[in-house]
Amino acid sequence: MKMALTGTPGTGKTAAGAELATRGYTVESFDELAADCVVDFDRERNCKVVDVDAVDRRFRKRHDQVIVEGHLSHLLSVDFAVILRCHPDVLRERLKAKGWPEAKIRENVAAEALDVITVQAVERHGEERVAEVDTTHLSAQQTAEEIVKIAQRGFLSGGAGWVDWSDWVMDHAGQI
């Protein structure tokens, strides 16, 4: 099984991935897989631009069981995608604590509030192959446990779209 562990930056992907690795799962970073597929650098966003199609072409040739952690991993040809979600107010604080610039914080909080990654993952894989975990009040260990439970159920009761920040969006309209 190939699984994407994805979500907006700051939702806990790296920490949950590290916890899953301690439990014996093979976890790889999307950034490492994509290291030689960087095609540009976005100075405005201070980030690398990756040729995701090139990464995916190489990834599709693999036949091992792996969890790929990263906020673009849901764009790969995986069997399932687990999206980590976090309440926008908590996400804002997490990104502030990382020292991110305000513009980048706003962009990522808006992406989380508007379900950008969930929509992309469902469009690519179908709702039945996408699950969400709300990490707002979970530790890395608890998040990893939720991911394991979802995988053990075969994603049968995972589902996407149950994490809903629409009330927050309505309260903050014009501010994001």
N, C-alpha and C positions, 0 to 999 in steps of 0.2 A: 504494500500500500504506500502510495506517495501522498503526503498531506501537507497543505500549506498552513502555517501558523502566521496569521496576518493581522493587521489592524493599524489604525492610525498611530503614528509615533507617540510614545508615552503610555500606551495601554498595557505594557508589560510583556511583550513578545520575547524579548531577549532573556528576561528573568525566568519566564515560564519555560522557554526552550532549554535553558541551563538546568532547570529542575527536572525536566523530562529526560535530559541526558544522564542525570545522576540515577535515574530509574531504569537505565539500560536502553533507551530509545536512541536511534541515530538521528541527530539534529545537525543540520547544516545551515549556515547563514546565507541568505540570498545575496548579500553583498559580496561574500567570498565566491559564490558561484558566478557572479556577474563581474568580477574584478577585471577580466580581460575583454569585457563587452561595453566598456564605458566609451561613449562617442562624443561627449561634450561635457562642459561644466556650466551650470546655471549660476552665474554670479549673483543674480538678484535673490535667488533662494538659497544660495550657498550650498549647492548639492550637485552630485554627479548625475549626468543624463545617461541612462543605460539603454542599450538595444535589447529590450525584453524578448523580442522574437528570436534573436541569436541565442540568448540564454536558454530559451525554451527548446529550440532545435536540439541543443546539446543535452538538455535535461531529459527530453523524450527518449533518448537512446539508453537511458539508465533503467535497470530492472531491479534495483534494490529497494528495500523498504526504508523510507527516509521522511523526516519532517523537515521542511524548508521554512526557516523563520525569517520574516522580513515583510515590510509593508507593501512589497510588490509581489510577494510569493503567490498570491491568489491568481496572478496572471499567467502562471505556469500550468502545464498539463498535469494536474494532480488529480487524484481520485476524490479527495475531499478537501474542503477548506474550513478551518476554524478561525473565526474572526473575533479578536479580543476587542471589547468595547469598554468605554469608560465615560462616566458622566462628564459633560463638557466643563463644568466648574472645577472638578477634580483634575481633569486632564490639563486645564490651564495651569493649575498649581504645579503639577508634575513637570510640565515643560518649562515653567519659570525656574523651578529648582535646578533644571539642567542648564540654565543660563541662556536659553534661546531668545532671540530678538522678538520683540512684540509682534512684528508683521508675520513672522513664521508661526508664532503661537496662534494668532488669529486665524491664519489659513488652516492650520491643523485642527483647531477647535471647530471651525466651520465644517470641515470635512467630516469630522466625527458626528457633529450634530445632524448633518444632512445625510448620513448613512452612505457616504461615497463608496467606501470599500465594500460594504455589504451589497450595494447595487451592482458594482463591477463583478463581484464574485458570483452572484446569482445569475447575471447575464452570461457569464462564461461557463459556469458549471451546473446551473439549475438549482432551484431552492432545496431539493432533496439531498444535495451533496454539499450544502453549506450549513454551518452551525455557528451560533454566536455565544460568547461567554462574557457576561458583564463583570469586569474586573474592578469596578469602582471600590468595593470594600473587601477584595480578596488579596491574600498574600500570593507570592509566586507558587508556593506549595499548594494552596487551595486551587489556584488557577490550573495548575498541572493536573490535579486530581479531577477537576471538571472535564478537562480535555480527555483524560484517560477514560472516564465514564462514557463520554460521547462516542469515543472510538470503539469501546467495548460493546456498545449498543448498536454498532454499525451505522451510526448517524440516523437511526430510525426515528428518534424523537428529538433530534437536534433542532434543525430548522433555523431559518433566517427570518429576520423582520420582527422578532419579539422584543428586541431592545429598541425603545422608542423615546427619543429625546424631543419629540414635537412640542411638548409643553414648554420646554426650555427654549426652543427656537422661537415660539410665539412670544415668550416673555422678553427675549433679547433681539427681536426683529430690529434691524437697522444698526445693531451694535457689532455684528460679526462680519 
